[in-house]
Amino acid sequence: MPSFSYIMLVVVSTGFVTWLCRVTPFFLLKRFTMPKWMLDFLSFVPVAIMSALVFNNMFIPHIGHLPGMNWPNILAAVPSVLAAVLTRSLLVIAIVGVLTLAVIRALM
């Protein structure tokens, strides 16, 4: 069994490497100017990531078959999308989604 100091060294070093991977682009981008076409392209990255996360949770994978529908998550997404269109606030969207899913799960 590994010692406590070894485990702590692994946890701290992996945390440092993760932090370094997230902070390094900010330091590099301050020194260089990116062309407009690249900035336009990168502006779609947050939308693509959020879409992938949301749609991943709306389906239940079945090996060898088409995916099934995760109805509680799909039903909770409807008010969340409506809140997104009306408010454009990430905090409001998250609160509406969590509360809607909590109500749906309480009723099921």
Residue, then its C-alpha position, 0 to 999 in steps of 0.5 A: m500500500p502506498s504511503f500517505s506522502y506518496i499519495m499527497l505528492v501524486v495529488v499535488s503534482t497532478g493538480f499542478v499539471t492540470w493548473l499549468c495546462r489551463v493557465t499556459p494558454f492565457f500567458l501565450l495568448k497575451r503575447f501573440t495576436m490571433p487572426k480574425w478568422m481564428l477568433d471567429f472559429l474559436s468563438f464557436v467552441p463554448v457552444a459546441i462543448m455545451s451542446a455536446l454535454v447537454f445532448n450526451n445526457m439526453f440519450i441512454p446508450h444501448i450497445g448494438h441498438l439505437p440510444g434510448m431517450n432520457w425523458p427526465n433530462i429532455l423534459a428539464a431541457v425545455p424550460s432551460v432552453l426557454a430560460a436561455v432564450l429569455t434571459r441569456s444568463l448562465l446562472v438562471i439557466a442552471i437554476v431553472g434546469v436543476l429545479t426542473l429536474a428536481v421537480i420531475r424526479a420528485l414526481m416520478 
